[in-house]
Amino acid sequence: MTPVKKQELSGQKSVDILQKIADNGGPGIDDPVAWQREIRQDNLLPGRE
């Protein structure tokens, strides 16, 4: 079996990485709605071109 400590460590690693991102000012997205619209690409569904 996998020890609980190992699972806790992987969770802590994720927290540490996210904290580093936050400490550096975040991902740099000023307007999340505009960012989402910009990156969103609607894919054509098969048979609906």
N, C-alpha and C positions, 0 to 999 in steps of 0.2 A: 504493500500500500504506500501511497505518497503521503509523506508527513504534512500536517497542516502548515507547519512553518514555511515549507516551500511555496505553498499557495499564497500565504501572507506576504512572502518576499516578492513574488511576482506582482501582486497588487501594489505593494509599496513602491516597486520600481516604476509602475505606471503613474503613481501619484508624484514621484520625484520628477519624472519627465514632464508631466503637466505643470508642475510648479516652476520648472525651468522656463517653460514657454511663457507662463504668466509673468515671471520675473523679468523677462526680456520684452515685455510690452504686449504680449499676445501675438496672434497671427497677423495682425495689421489690417484687419477688416474694419473700415470705418463705418460702412453702412451694410449690415448683413443682408438686408432685403435686396439691395442693388447687386451685391456680390452673388447672391443665389440666382438672381435673374440672369446675370452675366454668364455664370458657369453652367447653368441648366441647359441641357440640350434635349429636346424631345426626339426620341428615336421612333422611326417609323415601325409600325407593327407589321408583321408578316401578312401579306395579302391586303394591306390597306394603304398602298402607295398612292 
